[in-house]
Amino acid sequence: MPKDESVEILIVEDSETDLELTLRALRQKNFANRIEVCRDGAEALDFIRGTGTFAGRNVNVQPRVVLLDLKLPKVDGIDVLRALKSDPATKSIPIVVLTSSAEERDRVESYNLGANSYIVKPVEFDDFARAISDVGFYWMVLNKPPLGEG
């Protein structure tokens, strides 16, 4: 796999503030050599599937983890999660829902659709940075993907 095609973390986030906080926390801990950012659900699906503006992207090289917001423009996070987890080609990609929604129905639906984790974004910066750091440590260092991935 060519190094320039590898994506360790796909962040799907439309909030500029939350995106900057997430990127800063991940880079402070050096958890990701390559991060890709999508600003809406449609762009995320195009990235994963290698369609649209990502046509020609090697879809055999998938992210080690997706950090997915639920409240997204164009295609919401629940629909992105549903699409990825129902497709045999993408269902093994770990998806961490990282959202401001503390709604029980969102959490239950996310897990029912196959989310690997559900994290409510902390309001305080230090707590937010710690949560992102913990997520990065788990998915980049501790978690072992299936054979043939990662």
Secondary structure, DSSP 8 states (H G I E B T S, - for coil): --GGG--SEEEE---HHHHHHHHHHHHHTT--S-EEEESSHHHHHHHHHT-GGGTT--TTS--SEEEE-SS-SSS-HHHHHHHHHHSTTTTTS-EEEEES---HHHHHHHHHHT-SEEEE--SSHHHHHHHHHHHHHIIIII----TT--
